[in-house]
Amino acid sequence: MDAQVKPLKPVPSDIPVTRPSREEAEAAVRTLIAWAGDNPNREGLLETPARVAKAYGELFAGYDQDAGEVLSKTFKEVGGYDDLVLVKGIPFYAHCEHHMVPFYGQAHIAYLPHDGVVGLSKLARLVEVFARRLQTQETMTAQIIDAINENLGPRGAAVLLEAEHMCMTMRGVKAHDVKTVTHRFTGVFAEDRQEQDRFFAMVGHR
Ligand SMILES: [Zn+2]
């Protein structure tokens, strides 16, 4: 009998491959320092691999965080308030997945509550969950709005990110003061142009 050929299981992109040890990570940083042309054994750089590994723990903490957990607690006693909730100007610092160079800016998030609201600081934390990963601005925009829809089930949601990408300002085309803007609308915001305009006006766009 022929053995069934098992198809190779695709590796889900959100599950990291086996994490290397701290020592392996530090060795990799030493390799990159040497690749850049410097001497990883000179005094000023001796502790750098350890510092970089530690900094990565903070800069990429999002991999160990869960959006559903952040948005799990909602409040229903809001005095019947059901109009737009907008949190604007949430600062974020992310790293582009193409060059591992920072891109940073502000996130503006709005939603029309359906069954309760979430603590305002939770929306800032939600942005952190996705910013502290290797990202593209487009993916991050989609992930934020998807998490809001999945966990809050609002009548509509709007997310706008504006950011400066260091991989554009420092290298390549060296475009200064260029802001990349991405936005996404769902529910009432996707259907109703007036709601979109209201959102743009409130966040100061156009
Ligand atoms: Zn880049």
Residues whose N, C-alpha, C, O or C-beta is under 5 A from the ligand:
A	BS01	ZN	C96 H98 H99 C167
